[in-house]
Amino acid sequence: MGRSPHLTTIASLALVSAVALGACSATDAAPPAEEPVTVEEIAGTEIQRLTLSESAADRLDIQTATVASAGDGMVVSSAAVIIDPEGIYWVYTSPEPFVYIREEIRPVHEAGGEAFFEVGPAIGTAVVTVGVPELYGAEFGIGK
């Protein structure tokens, strides 16, 4: 006497269920995904500290250059500058790897692909030159 097709189907379903449940056990669960950006308020300011994961910084191809001296003031690439809806000029400084903080610069005069200013980050400070709009979007939740 042969096996009932119904029993074969039940046995197959039991095997598939056991395999599926085993794959979902707590010990075999995939680690939680790393957050691409962490946004923290800086006490006493409206500025936030952005910390990118290394993989997010790589995907965005974040690049920096340093603030240079220019006569009585300072200069950065115009690519480092973002202007908010109120007309205020900002750059993102990078005080440590994968950390970015928006800082106002003023007054600003742009010429030849450079932004000249008198008040802002000190000479030698690293500022972001590639990935600025993405950092601004992450800080303000644009694109979520």
C-alpha positions in Angstrom: 0.0 0.0 0.0 1.4 3.5 -1.0 1.5 6.7 0.9 -1.5 9.0 0.8 -0.9 12.1 -1.2 -2.4 14.0 1.7 0.1 12.7 4.2 3.0 13.5 1.9 1.7 17.1 1.5 1.4 17.5 5.3 4.9 16.1 5.9 6.3 18.5 3.3 4.6 21.4 4.9 5.9 20.4 8.3 9.4 20.3 7.0 9.1 23.6 5.2 7.7 25.2 8.4 10.4 23.8 10.6 13.1 25.2 8.2 11.4 28.6 8.1 11.0 28.8 11.9 14.6 27.8 12.4 15.7 30.5 10.1 13.8 33.1 12.2 15.2 32.1 15.6 16.5 34.8 17.9 20.0 33.3 17.8 20.2 33.4 14.0 18.5 36.8 13.5 20.4 39.4 11.4 21.9 42.2 13.4 19.9 45.4 13.3 20.7 47.7 10.4 23.1 50.6 11.2 21.4 54.0 11.2 22.9 56.1 8.4 22.7 59.3 10.4 22.2 60.3 14.0 21.0 63.8 14.6 21.5 65.3 18.1 20.5 68.8 19.3 23.4 71.0 20.6 22.2 72.4 23.9 21.4 76.1 23.8 21.4 76.4 20.0 19.2 75.6 17.0 22.1 73.8 15.5 22.3 70.0 15.4 25.3 67.6 15.4 25.1 65.0 12.6 27.0 61.8 12.9 27.1 59.7 9.7 27.9 56.0 9.6 31.0 55.3 7.7 29.0 53.6 4.9 26.7 56.6 4.6 29.6 59.0 4.4 31.1 56.7 1.7 27.8 56.6 -0.2 27.5 60.3 -0.1 31.2 60.7 -1.1 31.6 63.3 1.7 34.7 65.4 1.0 36.2 68.3 3.0 38.7 71.1 2.6 40.1 73.5 5.1 39.3 77.2 5.6 42.1 79.3 4.3 43.3 82.8 5.0 42.3 85.5 2.6 43.6 89.0 3.4 41.8 90.1 6.5 39.3 87.3 6.3 38.8 83.7 5.4 37.9 81.7 2.2 36.3 78.4 1.3 35.1 76.8 -1.9 31.7 78.1 -2.9 30.7 74.4 -3.0 31.0 74.4 0.8 28.3 77.0 1.2 24.6 76.5 1.6 22.1 79.4 1.9 19.0 78.7 4.0 15.5 80.0 3.1 16.1 83.1 5.2 19.3 84.0 3.2 21.8 83.0 5.9 25.0 81.5 4.6 26.3 78.3 6.3 29.0 75.7 6.0 29.3 72.3 7.6 32.4 71.9 9.7 33.8 68.4 10.5 35.4 68.5 14.0 36.0 64.8 13.9 35.6 61.9 11.4 31.9 61.4 10.3 30.7 64.3 12.5 29.3 67.5 10.9 28.0 70.7 12.5 26.5 73.6 10.6 28.2 77.0 11.2 27.1 80.4 10.0 29.5 82.5 7.9 29.2 86.3 7.3 29.5 88.6 5.6 29.9 86.6 2.4 31.3 87.7 -0.9 31.5 85.1 -3.7 33.9 85.3 -6.6 35.7 82.9 -8.8 34.1 79.8 -7.2 35.2 80.9 -3.7 33.3 82.4 -0.7 35.1 85.0 1.3 33.9 85.8 4.8 35.1 87.5 8.1 33.1 85.6 10.7 32.8 81.8 10.7 35.0 78.8 11.3 38.7 79.4 12.0 41.5 79.1 9.5 42.4 75.4 9.2 38.9 74.1 10.1 37.7 71.3 7.9 34.5 72.1 6.0 32.4 69.9 3.8 32.7 70.6 0.1 30.9 67.5 -1.3 27.6 66.3 0.2 26.5 69.7 1.7 22.8 69.5 0.4 22.5 65.9 1.7 23.7 67.0 5.2 21.3 69.9 5.2 18.5 67.5 4.2 19.5 65.1 7.0 19.6 67.9 9.6 16.1 69.2 8.7 14.5 65.9 7.8 14.1 66.9 4.1 13.3 63.9 1.9 12.1 61.6 4.6 
